[in-house]
Amino acid sequence: MRLAANADAAPSSAGDTAYGLFLAGQAAVNGGHGNVAASYFDRAAAVGPAADGPLLDTRAFSAFLLAGDVKRAATVAPTDPAVEPAMRHLGALTRGVEALAEGDAKRAHAILTGPDVGAPHQGAASLLAPWAAAAAGDVQGATVHPVIAGEPISQFFANLDQGKLYERFGRYEEAETAFRALIERGDPGGLATVNLGEMLERRGRGPEAVALYDQALLHDPGDAVLKGARNRARAGKAPPPLPSLRHSAAEALVAPATVLIVQKQEEVALAYLRLALRLDPDRDEAWMLVGDIMSDIGDTDGARAAYLAPKRGSDQFVAARGKLAWTYQGDGDNEGALRIARQTLAAAPMSQEAGSNLADLLRADERYDDSAKVLDRLIAAQGGQPDWRLLYMRAVDFQESGRWSDAERDLSAALKERPDEPELLNFLGYSWIDRGENLPRAMEMVKKAVDLDPRSGAMLDSLGWGYYRLGDYKTAVEKLEAAVVLEAGDPDVNNHLGDAYWRVGRLNEARFQWQRVLTLEPSAKLKADVETKLKSGLDGAAAPSVVVGS
């Protein structure tokens, strides 16, 4: 069930007061129930005195909008000058979106270009206004080049949208010029390349599109979207049709929402995503972002509703169901998580992502043999050149199951494919160090891993532990102290540092580190080892008591 405002969700009483309803609404907000909160605030505004109107209207508007009921949010969008400008401007943006959603594109354009929309929502309105003009049949208004000062990312999307609009109105040379200008400036994410390529395909210029995609893949060979576009164009298959105006308008709002998420402004980002979904309820990447925000703020029900939105066959279906499964895992419902993961794999049996997610959940439950069996099927299906990431994951399962020779085989095979992958170098190198095997080669590998990823505490820990195994305890302390700064909450890193301190005679500090390990949820094996060392030190020597301030 999607999260949406429902006036019936809030029980009523003949004795309701504005203040009481306001408090009930605030409690619903704090509990993550935006739909119920919106109903309380709406009713509070209806029964409250005029002095309370601006505050209650603002609360109701915000609650309705964040809950996804844009229609009702637009009806209570604040216009009172007493309301802070940012909220009034968001209200105007909401009214513009609702007008466009209702088919009144001319009114939408008037609102979005009028004086009621201002900072910090002017950029979003500027991105949306050309699409409203296009929907109203206003070619001139749609193709006016918007300038969004101080917002380079929004300006990029404004320029990208201009190319799309030129194509829509048959101005192909201008569209191509706009797209190529963006490509020459770097084309983050390959968006201009994909849009130009699709236009070339639609214009019957397939070979040129293939050359364009191939050129872009030289810089980003792993880009799945570019690969898919190139393969489609090479095969002469039909290109994607021009999207609808509402689809494109929704896309224009997802771009600034993504920027806001990066900037940690999740509430405003959620508002933009709700507006985008009002225009295009099937915009699955927006649902994914809504789910991520809801999950981050602790609204598990809201997150699940969003992750359930992408349907089978959607590009986002597998990823969304994977995230849905992990919400159950996070709540301790391991079987529920596995049930969803298995259903997803059954619906998309050829999906590496679906299989990997099931394996990850099994591994999280310490069902290593079952996880490895899932990966066996994925690896076998890929023939002689399996994805190195699958080999890496299966090596983890093998190691945890006590099948070191199998783990070593997978890691070695993965390194042949990716010899400069720091995670692989560190995993195999550390494992050899911990086992006392191939120490010279292992040290070369972990040194290389640290050079490739110098901010990784885990890799510095491997290097420090290597020096410990070689008997260079002074250098071991140096590296392990650096590692524990980066991985302060890792019980293994703290344990290694304690051992190194002991070997250089810093016994009080060794005991302190070992005691810290016990506060960091160590494994049962590590806990028993540390407790022994706290009693007897290393090599059976009595461990001193910690002297405070030593």
N, C-alpha and C positions, 0 to 999 in steps of 0.2 A: 504494500500500500504506500503510495507516494505521500510525502509530507506535504500537507496542504491545509490551509486555514479552514476550520469547521466551526461555525458559530455555535452549533449544538453541542460541541465538546465541553463547553464551559457551563456548568449548572447555574441556573438562575434562581433568584429569590426576590420576592416582592420588597424585601428590605435592603436590597443591594444599595451601597453607596459608592460614589465615584472613588473615594479613597480605598475602600475595601476591595473593589474590583481592580484598582491599580496595583495594590499589593499582591493580589492573586495572580495578576498578569506577570508581575516581576518574578514571583516564585516559579511560574511556569517557564519563563525565560531561563532562570537559573537551573531548572531541571532539564533543559534542552527540549521543551515542548513548545516550539514556536507557533504551531497552529492554535493550541489552547490559549497561549499568551495573547495572540492577536485578537481572539474573541473577547477576552477580558478587557483589553485596552479599548477595543471598539465600543463595547457596552459602557465602559467607564466614561468615555467621551460623550456618549449619548445621554447619560444621566447626570454628569457632573456640571458644576457651575461654570460659567463662561471663563473665569480666571484660570481654570484648569485645562481649558480647551487646547491651547498650543502644545502643552506637554503630553497630554493624553493622545491627541491626534498624531503627534510625532511617534510616540511609542507604538500606537496601533499600525501606523504606516510601516515602520521598520519591521515589526513582527510579521505583518502580512507579507511584505516583500521577501524577507529572509526565509519564510516558510514556503514561498513559491506561489502565493496567490496574488499575482500581479494585478489582476482585474480589481480586486478589492483594495489593494495597495494604492492603485491610481485614484480610486474614489476618495480616499482619505489623505492623499499626498498633501503635505503642509504647504500653505501659501502665506501664512501669517508672518508679517515682518519681524515678529518677536522670535521666531524660530531661527536657529543658526543658519547662515547662508548655505553651508555645505549640504544640510538636510533638505532645504528648500530646492536647491539645484538638483539633488537626486530625485526629489519628487517630480520636478519638471521632466527629467529624463524618463522617469517611469511613465508619466502621462504621454510622452511622445511615443514610447514603445507600445503602450496599450492602444493608442490611436492607430499605429501601423498594424498591430495585430488584428484590430477590428476592421481593417480595410480602408480606413480614412487616412490615406497616405499624404494628402495635401495638408491636412491639419497636423499630422505628425511632423512634416517638414517645417511647418510654421513654428511649432513648439521647439523643435531641436535647433532651429537657427534664430530663435527669438531671445529676448532679454532675460527670460526666466532661467535659462541654463547657463551656469557659470562655473568657475573653479570650485572644486577640483574635478568636476565632471564634464568640463567643456571638451576635453579631448575625446571622450567617448561619444558625446553628441556630434562632434565633427566627423567622426568615423561613420556614424549611423546616418547622418543627414543626407549624404549623396544617394544612399539606397532608398530612403524615403522619397527623394525627388524622382528617382528612376521609377518607383512604383506609382508615382503620380503622373508619369508621362512627361516630366520636366527634364528634357535632355540637357539643357543648358545648366540647370541647377545640379544635375547629377555629375556633370563632367567638369565643374569648377574645381580647380586644384586646391584642396584644403591645406592650410599651413598651420601646424600645431606646434607652436613655439615651446621650446624647453622640454619636449617629450619626443626624443629621437626614435624610440620604438614605435610609438603611435604614428609618428610621421612616416616610418617605413611602411606600416600597414595602410596608411592613407594613400601612399604612392602605389602600393600593390593593388589596392581597390580601384584606383584610377585606371590602371591597365585592364582590370576585369570589366569595368564599366565601358571603356572604349570598345572592347570586343563585343559586348552586349549590344552596343549601338552600331556595330558594323564598321567601326573606325579602326581597322585592323593594323594599319601602319603605325598609328599612334599607340595602339596597345602594345605592339612589339617593341617600339621605342621605349615605352615606360618599363616594360619587363626587363629589357636588356640593360637599361640604366641601373636597375637594382642589382642585376647579376654582376655588372662591372664593379659595383661597390662592395661585393662580398657575398650577398644573398644568404643571410643567416637562415639555416634550416632548409635551404634549397627551395623555398616557397615560390620565388619568382621563376626559377627554372621549371618547376612542375607546371605552373600556370601557363608559361609560354609554350612549353612542350605540348600540353593538352590543346592549346589553341592551334598550334601548328598541325597537330593530328586532325583536329576538326576541320582545318582548312585543306586537308589532303596533302600535307607536306610531311608525311611520315618519316622519310629518310632524314630530313633535317631535325625532326624531333629526336630520333634515335641518336644522332650525332651530339645533340645538346645534352641528352641524358648521359651518354658515355663520357662526355667532357666533365660533367659534374661528378660522376662516379670515380673519376681519377682522384678527386680530392676527398671524397667520402665513400669508399668502396662498400661500406657496410650498410648504407642507407636503404632500408627495405622499400620505402615509397618510390625512390628513384629506380631501384631494380625492377619493381613491379611495372612501373611506367615504361621502362626500356623494353622489357619482355613483351608487354602488350603491343607497343609500337612495332617491334621487330616482327611479331606474328601477324601484323595487319589487323588486329582486332579493333572493334569499335571503341573510340575514346569516350571518356565520360561526357555526358551532355552538360550544357551550361546549367549550373544550379539555379534554383528558384531565387527570386529576389529576397524572399523572407529568409531562406537558407543563408544567403550571402550577408544579409543584415545581421543575422544571429552570429555569424562568424566574425563580423566586425566587432562585436562586443566580447567575444571570447578572448581576443588578443589582449585588450587592456586588463581583463580579469587575470590572465596568466601573469602579466607583469606585476599586478598587485599581490598575487600570491608570493612571488619571489621577494617582494618588498615586505612581506609579513603583514599586509593589510587584508586579512582574510575576510573580514566582515563586508567590506566594500566589494571585494572580489566575488563573494557569494551573491551579493545583490546584482552585480552585472551578469553573473551566470544565470540567475533566476530570470532576468530580463531576456537573455539570449534564448532560454528554453521556452519562454512565452512565445517567441517568434518561430522557434523550430523545436518542438518537443522531442524530436528524434535525434537531436544533436548529441551523440553519445560521448564525445570527448568532454562536453560540458557536464554531462551527468557524472563522468569519472572525476572531474575536478570538484564537483559538489560533494561527492562521496568522500574524497580526500579531506576536504575542509571539515565536513561533519565528523569524520573520524578523529581529526586533530583536536576538535573542541570537545570530544567525548560524547557526541550524540550518535551512539551506535545505531539506533533505530533509523535515524535520518541517513546515515551512511549506507546502511543496508538497502533502504528504499532506492537510493541513487544507484548503487551498484547493480540492482536488479533491473534497471531501466534498459540497458542495451540487450537486445534480443538475439537469439541464435542466428548466426549468419552475419552479424555485425562485425566490423573489424575490431571493435572494442569488447566483444562478448567474452572472450577467454580471459583477458586481463581483468575485466570487471568481476567475473565470477571468482577469479583468483583472490582478488581483494576481499570479496564477500566471504570467502572461506576463511581468510585470516581474521576477520572480525569475530568469527565463532571460536577460532583457536585462541584469540586473545581473551575471550570470556571463559576459557577453560572447557568449552564444548568441543573436545578433540574429535569425537565421532561425527558430530555435525559438520565440522570443517572437512573431514575426509569424505563424507557423503557428497558434499557439494563439489569437491575436487574430482571425485570419481564420475559424477554426473557430467561435469564439464568435459572431462577427457572422453567420455562416451559420446558426447555431442560433437566433439572436435578431435577424433582419434588421430589425425595426422599432425596435430599441433604440438610442437616441441614445448611451447610455453605451458600448455595444459599439463603435459606429462611432467615437466620439471617442477611445477607447482605441487602436484601430488607427491612427488618424491621429497620435496622440501618439507611438506607437512608430516610425512612419515618419519623423516629424519628428526624433526622437532619433537616427535613422540618417542624418539630413540628406537624406532623400528627400522634399524639400518639394513637388515637383510631385505625387508619388503621394499624399502626405498631403492636399493640396488637393483632389484628385479624390475622395477618400473624403468629405471635408467638402462637396464640391459636391452629392453625392447626398443627404446628410443635410439640407442647407439646402433643396434643391429639394423634398424630401418635406414640408417644413413650410409650403410655400406662401408667402404674402406677408408673414408675420411670423415669420421664423426666430429661434431662440434667439440672443441677443446673444453668448453664449459661443462658439457655432459661428463666428459672424462674426469674433470676436476671434482664434480659432485660425487661421482661414483667412487673416486679415490677416498673421499671423506668417509663414505659409508663403509668401504672396505677396511680402512684404518680403524674405525670405531668397532668393527666386528672382529678385529684381531687378524685380518687377512692382509698383512703388510705387503707380502710379495705381489698380491693383486693390485694394491694401491700404488705401489712403486711402478708397476707396469703401466698403469693408466697415466700417472704423472709424467713418466718418461715419454709416453706417446703424445701427451698434450704439449709437452715442451718442444717436441719436434715441429709441431704446428705453430706454436707461439713461443719462440725461444726468449723473447724479451718481456714476457708477461710476469710482472713482479709477484703476483699471488702464487703462481706456479713455482717460481724460483724459490720463494720463501717456504712454501709447503714442503717441497721435497728436501730443500736444504736443511730446514729445521728438523725434519723427521730424521734425517741421517745424523745430524748433530746429537739429537736426543738419544738416538740408539748407539752413538759412538761409532758410526760407520762412515767411511769415505769423507773424513773430516776436511782434508785439503780442498776437495771438490765442493763440499757443502759450504765451506767458508767463502769460496769464490761466488757461489750462487747467492748467498744471503747478502754479501757485499754489493753485488750487482742489484739485488732487489732494493736495498737501501738507497743506492744511487738513483734508481728509477723512481722511488717513492720515499723521499727522505722524511716526510711527515708522518710516516706510519709507525706507530708505537710497536705494533706486532713485529714488524720487520727489524726494528732496532733491538727488540727483545731477542730475536733469533740470533742476531749478530753478537749481542752481549753474552748469550748463552754459549755461543760457539767459542768465544774467548775463554769463558769459564771452563769448558771442556778441554781446552788446550792448556789450561793451567795459568793463563795470563789474567789473574784475578783483578789486578789494578785496572786494566783496560775493560774488563767485564763490568766492574762497578761503574765506570764512566758511561758505558753504553746503556747499561740497565737503568741508571738514574735518569738518563734522557728518555728512555722508553717509558718509565713509570710516570713521567710528567705528561706524556701523550696518552697513556692508557692507565690513568690512576685507579680505575675501578676494575682492572683485570686481575683476578686472583693469581694466575700463573706468572704474570710479570712481577707482581709483588713478591711472590715466593722465590723467584730466581734472584731478585735483588737481595732478599734476605740471605740466601745461600752465599752470594758473592760477598756481602758484608762480613759474614762469619769468616770466610776464608782470608780476608785481609785484616782480621782482628777487631772489627767494629761490632763487637758482640751485642751490645745493647741495641744498636740500630737493627741488627739482624733479628733479634727477638721482637722488636717493634714491628718490622715488616711481616713477620710470620703471624703475629697477632692480628694484624690488619687483614691478612688473607682470610681469617675466620669470619670477618664481617662482610665478605664480598661474595657470599653464596658459592663456595668452592664445591667441586665434585666430591663425592664421598671418599674417593681414593686420595685426592689432594688434602682433604680435611684430616684424614687419618695420618698422612705423612707429616703434615705441619704440626699436629698435636704431639707426635713423637719427637719432632725436633725441638718443640718448646720445652719438653721434659728433659731431653738428653743432648740437645745440640746436634751437630754433625759429627759423624764418626764416634758417637757414644760419649762425647765430652759433655759435661754438665753445662746447661745453659744458664747464664746469670739472669737475675731479675733486672727488669728495666729500671734505670735510675732516671727519674724525671728531670729533664733539662740537660741530660748528658749529651 
